[in-house]
Amino acid sequence: MIESTPEQQLFMQNDVSTRLHHLANHLSQIQTLWTRELSQELIISLIKESRYFIEWTVPDMVKADDIDRACELVDLGRLLTHWLFHWDEMWFDAQLLQAAAVATGDWLRRVLEIADTEPEPLSA
């Protein structure tokens, strides 16, 4: 088994809602940076760390039977990975950057909704 990093250990001490608020904070920063086109390195760093936040949070959501919302976060992780794989194409295309900014805003709102509501109980 791979040992966790100090960053992961610190992050994992928080409850799922707090972890999701950390993710939402990153998405908010990414959204702002998309529109300003300031720092590729900072955006990439935030995207990579956001993927870790998802990776470290989803298993606890699954354990709590919050499968549907965990799957939504996996979809967000897939989108973030897609952006990293197509970074050069995206960075030099204003329409793709605008679409990424809109998608980031949509995901920001959804992550906050997930963070601020209790999971739906499974029906009997």
C-alpha positions in Angstrom: 0.0 0.0 0.0 1.2 3.5 -0.9 1.9 5.7 2.1 0.0 8.9 2.3 1.7 12.3 2.1 1.6 14.8 5.0 -0.7 16.9 2.8 -3.1 14.0 2.3 -3.0 13.1 6.0 -3.9 16.7 6.9 -6.7 16.8 4.2 -8.2 13.5 5.3 -8.6 14.7 8.9 -11.4 16.9 7.7 -15.0 15.7 7.1 -16.2 15.2 3.6 -18.1 18.5 3.5 -15.0 20.4 4.5 -12.9 18.6 1.9 -15.5 19.5 -0.7 -15.3 23.1 0.3 -11.5 23.0 -0.2 -12.2 21.6 -3.7 -14.8 24.4 -4.3 -12.2 26.9 -3.3 -9.8 25.6 -5.9 -12.5 25.6 -8.5 -13.3 29.2 -7.7 -9.6 30.1 -8.1 -9.4 28.2 -11.4 -12.5 30.0 -12.7 -11.0 33.4 -11.9 -7.7 32.5 -13.5 -9.3 31.2 -16.7 -10.9 34.5 -17.3 -7.6 36.4 -16.7 -5.3 34.0 -18.6 -2.6 34.9 -16.1 -0.7 31.8 -15.0 -0.7 28.5 -16.7 1.4 27.0 -14.0 -0.9 28.1 -11.2 -4.0 26.8 -13.0 -2.3 23.4 -13.8 -1.2 23.2 -10.1 -4.7 23.9 -8.9 -6.2 21.4 -11.3 -3.8 18.6 -10.3 -4.4 19.3 -6.6 -8.2 19.3 -7.2 -7.9 15.8 -8.7 -6.1 14.7 -5.5 -8.9 16.2 -3.4 -11.4 14.2 -5.4 -9.3 11.0 -5.2 -9.1 11.4 -1.4 -12.7 12.2 -0.9 -14.7 9.9 -3.2 -13.8 6.6 -1.3 -15.3 8.1 2.0 -18.4 9.1 0.1 -18.8 5.6 -1.3 -18.4 4.1 2.2 -21.2 6.4 3.3 -23.4 5.1 0.4 -23.3 8.4 -1.3 -22.6 6.7 -4.6 -24.4 9.0 -7.0 -22.7 12.1 -5.8 -19.4 10.3 -5.6 -19.8 9.4 -9.3 -20.4 13.1 -10.1 -17.1 14.0 -8.5 -15.4 11.2 -10.6 -16.9 12.9 -13.7 -15.4 16.2 -12.5 -12.0 14.4 -12.1 -12.3 13.1 -15.6 -13.0 16.6 -16.9 -10.0 18.0 -15.1 -7.8 15.2 -16.5 -9.1 15.9 -20.0 -8.1 19.5 -19.6 -4.6 18.5 -18.6 -4.2 16.2 -21.6 -5.4 18.9 -24.0 -3.8 21.8 -22.3 -1.8 23.2 -25.2 -4.8 23.1 -27.4 -7.0 24.8 -24.8 -4.7 27.5 -23.6 -4.4 29.0 -27.1 -8.1 28.8 -28.0 -10.3 31.6 -26.5 -13.5 29.6 -27.1 -12.1 26.5 -25.3 -11.0 28.7 -22.4 -14.4 30.3 -22.2 -16.1 26.9 -22.2 -13.7 25.7 -19.4 -14.5 28.8 -17.4 -18.3 28.2 -17.7 -17.8 24.5 -16.9 -15.7 25.4 -13.9 -18.5 27.7 -12.6 -21.1 25.0 -13.1 -19.0 22.5 -11.2 -18.2 25.0 -8.5 -21.9 25.4 -7.8 -22.5 21.6 -7.9 -19.6 20.9 -5.5 -21.0 23.5 -3.1 -24.5 21.9 -3.3 -23.0 18.5 -2.6 -20.9 19.8 0.3 -23.8 21.6 1.9 -26.4 18.9 1.8 -26.6 15.5 3.5 -26.6 12.4 1.3 -29.9 11.0 0.4 -30.7 7.9 2.5 -31.0 4.7 0.6 -34.7 3.6 0.3 -35.6 0.5 2.1 
